[in-house]
């Protein structure tokens, strides 16, 4: 539990932290940034990337500025633009993404009027000529007349600075059916409007204020803008209303005082529904990169060079892409995106009904997702291993992602960043904590057990480090002792370097066999090896593993014979003793030096069995408990022995092979040997001698058979009744 608690606490704190952001108790820029990024990814991934032929952008571009001069142009030129669009090309509606806030004095008419009121006041001819030319010189009146009775919507902007530009005015307030709650739609104290003559002559007007998010990207436009207690539509909404022949909009809220969820354009033939969010803004449904609408140079329209097939009867937006006029904005689909095309995208979305909805209940859904998914993972991950935790995290994220994208395709925008972030943070912390905890645990376990057990067992132990301790305890285990025969003579025949090299080769090969079968290497005692099974890692097959190791150690020693002889080294022979039973295992020693080892009578018997192998001429001897624990291994019983310090005799056995490797010849030999042993124990000396002679004829070099033949021969020569014999061989030395 100690390693789980920090992970649980972090997961819950993470969920609480993100919850605070959702309920707006505090602001987390990372969540907002991630949410914006994922929104932009969805826009780019699912935008249709097709051109809308209904809307044409008449562009005040570099070509137009080159032909007609720098901006602002004379109002006479603009009046010609309006006349061409409305009369020659029959545009269904013309929207200006431009504000005309200042009078045009380029004709010189104010100067001429000043002269008529001054030095030339008495000159009747001058005044008569001026009156005759006034209509041609009054460019503002000319432009106002071009707007009258034509489907023109003029753009304007709201300002955070109180007041209005001189001589300007706003269009008549938008007629609303319903009243928005205070604060949902943005309101401004000032505005920059068109000159009164222009706005009075124009059919309508709309603001072109975008709503930039915290990262400076334009994703939304306030559908209504407030000033002095009344509301004005955005430019796209005003144009849509003109197309729908609507004179008012209806605000829908689920209850009195609740936030408006959508705005309906109440047209004569159809109702257009526009979803708005909690800020009264509509999400711009970007169709694609810049150029999703056809562009026509304003110079070509004024000169009559524009293709009538392209323009006739279309919706027209007049704006600019010229970099010097600074109407380029950052959007999800481009960093320098023409502002006029933002209005075109929004207008197309209004007409098509493709503006996505961000419901007012979004925070509630977000809270539920955080509690269920984020909080659930925060509780679950600490109890799962890395693989299951990773799979669960991926599944939860995948389900949430698929659901989110499905809702997006259905026209609903749901947040993803908050729940994804809490899931990723929780998973990341759990993974990092697990990694560092595991690394620390492995390091500690390696420090404690690394010299005794193979690395793969340390990894296994690290999964549950609390389950392993170096404190002393009793356990059912198996111990193995091995020793090199005639090592004293071998060591005397080699110089120290050669002896060290030989021992390194030998001990390395033996250690590899022990570790391969989950053995714990206790110590090297000169040429002797001590190992055990069953601690620190529990091993239900401890006896079998030890016996298999003994058989493979003998094979490994045999394999070393050829390379040893090639280097002029003697061929080694080893004896191995194995015993199973209850042993005390733990860290034992003095404050100066300690060792993780085993002790007990079962250990002592294992050591004595190693020495007994020399007496019977076998490579391996195991105790009766070990033999009983290995039913799939073939053994040959060697004897019943009573070792020093033990009153009870034990049977000892020699492992030969796995049961599935037993052939008929060896099976017959074992049957004969067992018959000889039974005859020996029943003191049927002549029968025992006969069977032993038969066995020796087949295997004359078998030391075990020669040993028993000598015993039988001695007993045959002994006087009858010479002492009592119980069939047990006594060993008085260690």
BELHUWO-V911038 format. One record per backbone hydrogen bond with DSSP energy under -0.5 kcal/mol. NH is the residue of the N-H (numbers start at 1). CO is the residue of the C=O. If there is no record, write none. Layout:
nh:NH co:CO
nh:NH co:CO
This chain:
nh:5 co:1
nh:6 co:2
nh:8 co:4
nh:9 co:5
nh:10 co:6
nh:11 co:7
nh:12 co:8
nh:13 co:9
nh:14 co:10
nh:15 co:11
nh:16 co:12
nh:17 co:13
nh:18 co:14
nh:19 co:15
nh:20 co:16
nh:21 co:17
nh:22 co:18
nh:23 co:19
nh:24 co:21
nh:25 co:20
nh:26 co:20
nh:29 co:27
nh:31 co:28
nh:32 co:28
nh:33 co:29
nh:34 co:30
nh:35 co:31
nh:36 co:32
nh:37 co:33
nh:38 co:34
nh:39 co:35
nh:40 co:36
nh:41 co:37
nh:42 co:38
nh:43 co:39
nh:44 co:40
nh:45 co:41
nh:46 co:42
nh:47 co:43
nh:49 co:287
nh:52 co:292
nh:53 co:51
nh:55 co:52
nh:56 co:315
nh:57 co:294
nh:58 co:56
nh:58 co:317
nh:59 co:57
nh:59 co:296
nh:60 co:58
nh:60 co:319
nh:61 co:59
nh:65 co:61
nh:66 co:62
nh:67 co:63
nh:68 co:64
nh:69 co:65
nh:77 co:74
nh:78 co:74
nh:79 co:75
nh:80 co:76
nh:81 co:77
nh:82 co:78
nh:83 co:79
nh:84 co:80
nh:85 co:81
nh:86 co:82
nh:87 co:83
nh:88 co:83
nh:88 co:84
nh:89 co:84
nh:91 co:85
nh:92 co:314
nh:93 co:314
nh:94 co:151
nh:95 co:316
nh:96 co:153
nh:97 co:95
nh:97 co:318
nh:101 co:99
nh:105 co:103
nh:108 co:105
nh:111 co:108
nh:112 co:108
nh:113 co:109
nh:114 co:110
nh:115 co:111
nh:116 co:112
nh:117 co:113
nh:118 co:114
nh:118 co:115
nh:120 co:115
nh:121 co:118
nh:123 co:120
nh:124 co:122
nh:127 co:123
nh:128 co:124
nh:129 co:125
nh:130 co:126
nh:131 co:127
nh:132 co:128
nh:133 co:129
nh:134 co:130
nh:136 co:133
nh:137 co:133
nh:138 co:134
nh:139 co:137
nh:142 co:138
nh:143 co:139
nh:144 co:140
nh:145 co:141
nh:146 co:142
nh:147 co:143
nh:148 co:144
nh:150 co:147
nh:152 co:150
nh:153 co:94
nh:154 co:152
nh:154 co:204
nh:155 co:96
nh:155 co:98
nh:156 co:206
nh:157 co:192
nh:159 co:190
nh:162 co:160
nh:163 co:189
nh:165 co:191
nh:168 co:165
nh:169 co:194
nh:174 co:231
nh:175 co:247
nh:176 co:174
nh:177 co:249
nh:178 co:176
nh:184 co:181
nh:188 co:226
nh:190 co:159
nh:191 co:163
nh:192 co:157
nh:193 co:191
nh:194 co:169
nh:195 co:100
nh:196 co:167
nh:198 co:195
nh:199 co:195
nh:200 co:196
nh:201 co:197
nh:202 co:198
nh:203 co:152
nh:204 co:152
nh:206 co:154
nh:207 co:233
nh:208 co:156
nh:210 co:208
nh:211 co:220
nh:212 co:210
nh:213 co:217
nh:216 co:213
nh:218 co:330
nh:219 co:211
nh:219 co:217
nh:220 co:211
nh:221 co:282
nh:222 co:209
nh:223 co:280
nh:224 co:280
nh:225 co:232
nh:226 co:186
nh:227 co:230
nh:230 co:227
nh:232 co:225
nh:234 co:223
nh:235 co:207
nh:238 co:234
nh:239 co:235
nh:240 co:236
nh:241 co:237
nh:242 co:238
nh:243 co:239
nh:244 co:240
nh:245 co:242
nh:246 co:241
nh:247 co:266
nh:249 co:175
nh:250 co:264
nh:251 co:177
nh:252 co:250
nh:252 co:262
nh:253 co:251
nh:254 co:259
nh:258 co:255
nh:261 co:252
nh:262 co:252
nh:263 co:274
nh:264 co:250
nh:265 co:272
nh:266 co:248
nh:266 co:264
nh:267 co:265
nh:267 co:270
nh:268 co:244
nh:272 co:265
nh:272 co:270
nh:273 co:271
nh:274 co:263
nh:276 co:261
nh:277 co:281
nh:280 co:277
nh:282 co:221
nh:283 co:356
nh:284 co:219
nh:286 co:284
nh:292 co:289
nh:294 co:52
nh:294 co:55
nh:296 co:57
nh:298 co:59
nh:300 co:297
nh:301 co:297
nh:302 co:298
nh:303 co:299
nh:304 co:300
nh:304 co:301
nh:305 co:300
nh:306 co:300
nh:310 co:307
nh:311 co:307
nh:312 co:308
nh:313 co:89
nh:314 co:311
nh:315 co:54
nh:316 co:93
nh:317 co:56
nh:318 co:95
nh:319 co:58
nh:319 co:317
nh:322 co:60
nh:325 co:322
nh:326 co:323
nh:329 co:337
nh:331 co:334
nh:332 co:218
nh:334 co:331
nh:337 co:329
nh:339 co:327
nh:341 co:338
nh:342 co:338
nh:342 co:339
nh:343 co:339
nh:344 co:340
nh:345 co:341
nh:346 co:342
nh:347 co:343
nh:348 co:344
nh:349 co:345
nh:350 co:346
nh:351 co:347
nh:352 co:348
nh:353 co:349
nh:354 co:349
nh:355 co:349
nh:357 co:411
nh:359 co:357
nh:362 co:359
nh:364 co:361
nh:365 co:361
nh:366 co:362
nh:367 co:363
nh:368 co:364
nh:369 co:365
nh:370 co:366
nh:371 co:367
nh:372 co:368
nh:373 co:369
nh:374 co:369
nh:375 co:370
nh:376 co:372
nh:377 co:373
nh:378 co:374
nh:379 co:375
nh:380 co:376
nh:381 co:377
nh:383 co:380
nh:384 co:381
nh:389 co:385
nh:390 co:386
nh:391 co:387
nh:392 co:388
nh:393 co:389
nh:394 co:390
nh:395 co:391
nh:396 co:392
nh:397 co:393
nh:398 co:394
nh:399 co:395
nh:400 co:396
nh:401 co:397
nh:402 co:398
nh:403 co:399
nh:404 co:400
nh:405 co:401
nh:406 co:402
nh:407 co:403
nh:408 co:404
nh:409 co:405
nh:410 co:406
nh:411 co:408
nh:412 co:407
nh:413 co:357
nh:414 co:412
nh:420 co:416
nh:421 co:417
nh:422 co:418
nh:423 co:419
nh:424 co:420
nh:425 co:421
nh:426 co:422
nh:427 co:423
nh:428 co:424
nh:429 co:425
nh:430 co:426
nh:431 co:427
nh:432 co:428
nh:433 co:429
nh:434 co:430
nh:435 co:431
nh:436 co:432
nh:437 co:433
nh:438 co:434
nh:439 co:435
nh:440 co:436
nh:441 co:437
nh:442 co:438
nh:443 co:439
nh:444 co:440
nh:445 co:441
nh:446 co:442
nh:447 co:443
nh:448 co:444
nh:449 co:445
nh:450 co:445
nh:450 co:446
nh:452 co:449
nh:453 co:449
nh:457 co:454
nh:458 co:454
nh:459 co:455
nh:460 co:456
nh:461 co:457
nh:462 co:458
nh:463 co:459
nh:463 co:460
nh:464 co:461
nh:465 co:462
nh:467 co:464
nh:468 co:465
nh:473 co:585
nh:475 co:583
nh:477 co:475
nh:477 co:581
nh:478 co:533
nh:479 co:579
nh:480 co:531
nh:481 co:577
nh:482 co:529
nh:483 co:575
nh:485 co:573
nh:487 co:484
nh:490 co:486
nh:491 co:487
nh:492 co:488
nh:493 co:489
nh:493 co:490
nh:494 co:491
nh:499 co:495
nh:500 co:496
nh:501 co:497
nh:502 co:498
nh:503 co:499
nh:504 co:500
nh:505 co:501
nh:506 co:502
nh:507 co:503
nh:508 co:504
nh:509 co:505
nh:510 co:506
nh:511 co:507
nh:512 co:508
nh:513 co:509
nh:514 co:510
nh:515 co:511
nh:516 co:512
nh:517 co:513
nh:517 co:514
nh:518 co:515
nh:519 co:514
nh:520 co:532
nh:521 co:452
nh:521 co:519
nh:522 co:520
nh:522 co:530
nh:523 co:530
nh:525 co:528
nh:526 co:524
nh:527 co:525
nh:528 co:525
nh:529 co:482
nh:530 co:523
nh:531 co:480
nh:532 co:520
nh:533 co:478
nh:538 co:536
nh:542 co:539
nh:545 co:541
nh:546 co:542
nh:547 co:543
nh:548 co:544
nh:549 co:545
nh:550 co:546
nh:551 co:547
nh:552 co:548
nh:553 co:549
nh:554 co:550
nh:555 co:551
nh:556 co:552
nh:557 co:553
nh:558 co:554
nh:559 co:555
nh:560 co:556
nh:561 co:557
nh:561 co:558
nh:563 co:559
nh:564 co:560
nh:565 co:561
nh:566 co:562
nh:567 co:563
nh:568 co:565
nh:569 co:564
nh:575 co:483
nh:576 co:619
nh:577 co:481
nh:578 co:621
nh:579 co:479
nh:581 co:477
nh:583 co:475
nh:584 co:599
nh:585 co:473
nh:585 co:583
nh:586 co:597
nh:587 co:470
nh:588 co:586
nh:588 co:595
nh:590 co:593
nh:595 co:588
nh:597 co:586
nh:597 co:595
nh:599 co:584
nh:602 co:582
nh:604 co:600
nh:605 co:601
nh:606 co:602
nh:607 co:603
nh:608 co:604
nh:609 co:605
nh:610 co:606
nh:611 co:607
nh:612 co:608
nh:613 co:609
nh:614 co:611
nh:615 co:611
nh:615 co:612
nh:616 co:612
nh:617 co:613
nh:618 co:613
nh:621 co:576
nh:622 co:653
nh:623 co:578
nh:624 co:651
nh:627 co:623
nh:628 co:624
nh:629 co:625
nh:630 co:627
nh:633 co:630
nh:634 co:657
nh:636 co:654
nh:638 co:652
nh:639 co:652
nh:641 co:650
nh:642 co:729
nh:644 co:733
nh:646 co:643
nh:650 co:641
nh:652 co:639
nh:653 co:622
nh:654 co:636
nh:655 co:653
nh:656 co:634
nh:657 co:634
nh:659 co:632
nh:661 co:658
nh:662 co:659
nh:667 co:663
nh:668 co:664
nh:669 co:665
nh:670 co:666
nh:671 co:667
nh:672 co:668
nh:673 co:669
nh:674 co:670
nh:675 co:671
nh:676 co:672
nh:677 co:673
nh:678 co:674
nh:679 co:675
nh:680 co:676
nh:681 co:677
nh:682 co:678
nh:683 co:680
nh:684 co:679
nh:685 co:683
nh:688 co:684
nh:689 co:685
nh:690 co:686
nh:691 co:687
nh:692 co:688
nh:693 co:689
nh:694 co:690
nh:695 co:691
nh:696 co:692
nh:697 co:693
nh:698 co:694
nh:699 co:695
nh:702 co:699
nh:703 co:701
nh:706 co:702
nh:707 co:703
nh:708 co:704
nh:709 co:705
nh:710 co:706
nh:711 co:707
nh:712 co:708
nh:713 co:709
nh:714 co:710
nh:715 co:711
nh:716 co:712
nh:717 co:713
nh:718 co:714
nh:722 co:719
nh:723 co:721
nh:729 co:640
nh:730 co:728
nh:731 co:642
nh:732 co:730
